[in-house]
Amino acid sequence: MAQPIKSAARAAESSLRAKKPEEKLETAGMMRWLLTYADMITLMLALFIILFAMSTISRVKVQAFAKSVSGGFNNVWSINQPPNGGANGSQSFQASSSIPAIQKELEKYVKQNHLEQQVQVHSEARGLVITLFSDKSYYDSGSAELRPQTLAVLRTIEPLLKSNGHNIAVQGYTDNVPISTALYPSNWELSAARAVGVARYLTDNGGIPGKRISVEAFGQYRPLNNNSTPTERQQNRRVDIVLLRGGADADLEKGQ
């Protein structure tokens, strides 16, 4: 009785073994997908290398672009440069952010010294404009000599102008009252002499590099008002000191 049972068990075991699928070894021909995968990884690596190379921008061009754009914003620009020879490319520089601070200091000075009728400070797209009205407290009539009151204002302005790298335009204007002297044949010469006098003070006494300063003379041809009253003529007689946005020493040096 035991013999038939053992035979039946063996037969069942043999049947189960026969039904079990045969295990096949993976051959080289069946691993061809690895070649496609490796090609894809290689192509992706090449793509990232090309993108990285394209992202390496000239530092000078980036700074020039940032300075030109920053003219419309009162903020500190921080430029993250791409890797440069393993050195830290992070660099920050000040564009027009100093102009609001200078304007605030000058407005405070004008208010404290009650100079609202002689000095005006305002900001324009081109920069910060400091206007010295050329009345008798700042200049004698028909003269370009700097009076003590004018020098006092310039001594206050000079350190603020010197503390940054912006270019400065000094512009002279007059009213429409004709002038004809041996020294100043017309208002053009008078406005030029007054602008030059301010520019010379800023360079000789203020220590501001001359390459940062330009001088312009407009005479009577760009009035603020109609010259119809003494007050309007007084406002047209002026010297503007313009702290230009985006004009730095580096820009001048590149142009030389």
Protein Blocks (a to p, Z undefined) as FASTA:
>chain_A
ZZmmmmmmmmmmmmmmmmpccdddddfklmmmmmmmmmmmmmmmmmmmmmmmmmmccfkl
mmmmmmmmmmmpccddddddddeehiafbdcddfklmmmmmmmmmmmmmmmnopmlmpcc
dddfkbccddddfbfklpcghiabdcfklmmmmmmmmmmmmmpcbdcdddddddfbdcdd
fklmbfklmmmmmmmmmmmmmmmmnopafklpccddekjmlcfblolafklmmmmpccdd
dddehiafklmmmmZZ
